[in-house]
Amino acid sequence: MDFTINEWAIVALVFVLGWLLGLASRSDRRWRRQYEQERTAHDSLRRDHEVLQRDHDKRIATANTRITDLERHEPPVAAATAGTVGTVAGAASGHRDDLTRVDGIDAHEENRLNDAGIHSYRDLAALSGGGAAALEGKLGYTQGRIDSQRWREQAARLADGPTDLPPSRTAHADRGI
C-alpha cells in the first residue's frame, strides 16, 4: 500500500495535533489534587479509628478491672452449682430439697426459688397466703399460681416423708384425674 504525499501530510498533522492536544490537556494537577484529598481523608479516618480503638481498649480495661473487683468480693459460680446438678448435690447433702418434685416447678424455677430464699419443702409449705403472693410478685408469676398449682400442699406432703408416686401423679390423684 502506497501513501501519497498528501496522505503522509495528513497522518503527520493528525499526529502533531494529537500530541499538542495531549500536552494541553495534561491534568497532572487535577489528579494530584484528588490524590492529596484522598490521602488527607484516609489519614483523618485512620486517626479517628485510632482514637476509637483507644477508647474501646480503655472501656474493656475498665470492665475487666470491675469484673476482677467483683470476683474478689463474690467468687464466681462454679459450673456444678449453677444448675440442677448443684441443686441435687445440695439436696443430697441435706441443705436443700429437690423442689422439682413439686408439680409445676422445673429446674429453672427451682433456681429462682432458691435465689428467693426457698430451699426446702418446709420453706415452701410454711408460706402464708400473703407470703405466697409476695413471692409471686417478686418472681413475676401470675397472682394465684402457687395456690392454683398447690405448691404448698405438695411441699407439705413431701416434707412429711417420701412418696412412692411421682409429684405429677400425686397432684393429679388429688384432683380426681
C-alpha positions in Angstrom: 0.0 0.0 0.0 1.5 3.3 -1.1 0.7 6.6 0.6 0.7 9.8 -1.3 2.4 12.9 -0.1 -1.0 14.4 0.9 -1.8 11.3 2.9 1.6 11.4 4.7 1.0 15.1 5.5 -2.5 14.3 7.0 -1.0 11.5 9.1 1.8 13.8 10.3 -0.7 16.6 11.0 -3.0 14.3 13.0 0.0 13.0 15.0 1.2 16.5 15.8 -2.3 17.7 16.7 -2.8 14.7 19.0 0.5 15.3 20.6 -0.3 19.1 21.2 -3.8 18.2 22.4 -2.3 15.7 24.9 0.1 18.3 26.2 -2.6 20.9 26.5 -4.9 18.6 28.4 -2.4 17.2 30.8 -4.3 17.0 34.1 -1.5 16.0 36.4 -2.5 18.8 38.8 -6.1 17.6 38.9 -5.2 14.0 39.6 -2.6 15.2 42.1 -5.2 17.3 43.9 -7.6 14.3 44.1 -4.8 12.1 45.4 -3.9 14.6 48.1 -7.6 14.9 49.1 -7.9 11.1 49.3 -4.7 10.8 51.3 -5.8 13.5 53.7 -9.2 11.9 54.2 -7.6 8.5 54.7 -5.2 9.9 57.4 -8.1 11.6 59.1 -10.1 8.3 59.2 -7.1 6.4 60.5 -6.6 9.0 63.3 -10.4 8.7 64.2 -10.1 4.9 64.2 -7.1 5.0 66.5 -9.0 7.3 68.9 -12.0 5.0 68.9 -9.7 1.9 69.3 -8.0 3.6 72.3 -11.4 4.4 73.8 -12.6 0.9 73.2 -9.5 -0.6 74.8 -9.9 1.7 77.8 -13.5 0.6 78.3 -12.5 -3.0 78.1 -9.8 -2.5 80.6 -12.2 -0.7 83.0 -14.7 -3.5 82.6 -12.1 -6.1 83.3 -11.0 -4.3 86.4 -14.6 -4.1 87.6 -15.1 -7.8 86.9 -11.9 -8.6 88.9 -13.1 -6.4 91.8 -16.5 -8.2 91.8 -14.9 -11.6 91.7 -12.8 -10.8 94.7 -15.9 -10.0 96.7 -18.2 -12.7 95.2 -16.5 -15.9 94.0 -17.7 -17.0 90.5 -20.4 -19.6 90.4 -19.0 -23.0 89.7 -20.5 -25.0 86.9 -21.6 -27.7 89.3 -23.7 -25.2 91.4 -25.2 -23.4 88.5 -28.0 -25.7 87.6 -29.7 -28.9 88.5 -26.5 -30.7 89.5 -25.9 -28.1 92.2 -29.5 -28.4 93.4 -29.3 -32.2 93.5 -26.0 -32.1 95.3 -27.4 -29.6 97.8 -30.4 -31.8 98.3 -28.2 -34.9 98.9 -26.2 -33.1 101.5 -29.3 -32.1 103.4 -29.2 -28.4 102.8 -31.7 -28.2 100.0 -34.6 -30.3 98.9 -35.3 -31.2 95.3 -38.1 -28.7 94.6 -38.5 -30.1 91.1 -40.6 -32.9 92.7 -43.3 -30.4 93.2 -45.6 -30.4 90.2 -45.1 -27.1 88.3 -41.5 -26.4 89.4 -38.8 -27.2 86.9 -35.0 -26.8 87.4 -35.1 -23.1 86.3 -38.0 -22.3 88.7 -36.1 -24.2 91.5 -33.1 -22.0 91.0 -35.3 -18.9 91.1 -36.9 -20.1 94.3 -33.5 -20.8 95.8 -32.4 -17.3 95.0 -35.6 -16.0 96.7 -34.7 -18.0 99.9 -36.9 -21.1 99.4 -34.6 -24.1 99.7 -36.7 -26.8 101.3 -40.2 -28.3 101.2 -40.7 -26.9 104.7 -39.8 -23.4 103.4 -42.4 -23.7 100.6 -45.1 -25.3 102.8 -44.6 -22.6 105.5 -45.5 -19.8 103.1 -48.6 -17.9 104.2 -51.2 -16.6 101.7 -49.5 -13.2 101.8 -46.1 -14.7 101.6 -47.1 -16.7 98.5 -48.5 -13.5 96.9 -45.3 -11.6 97.8 -43.2 -14.4 96.3 -45.3 -14.4 93.2 -44.8 -10.7 92.8 -41.1 -11.0 93.4 -40.6 -13.7 90.8 -43.0 -12.2 88.3 -45.5 -15.1 88.5 -49.2 -14.5 87.8 -51.2 -13.9 91.0 -52.5 -17.2 92.4 -50.1 -19.5 90.6 -48.7 -21.0 93.9 -52.3 -21.7 95.1 -53.6 -22.9 91.8 -50.8 -25.4 91.3 -51.0 -26.3 95.1 -47.2 -26.0 95.7 -47.7 -25.5 99.4 -49.8 -28.7 99.8 -47.4 -30.8 97.7 -44.4 -29.4 99.6 -46.1 -30.2 102.9 -46.6 -33.9 101.8 -43.1 -34.1 100.6 -41.7 -32.6 103.8 -43.6 -35.3 105.8 -41.7 -38.1 104.0 -41.1 -39.7 100.7 -43.9 -40.7 98.5 -44.0 -43.6 96.1 -45.7 -41.7 93.3 -44.0 -39.0 91.2 -45.2 -35.5 92.0 -47.3 -35.2 88.9 -49.3 -38.3 89.7 -49.8 -37.2 93.3 -51.2 -33.9 92.2 -53.5 -35.5 89.6 -54.7 -38.0 92.1 -55.8 -35.2 94.4 -57.7 -33.5 91.6 -59.5 -36.8 90.8 -57.8 -37.2 87.4 
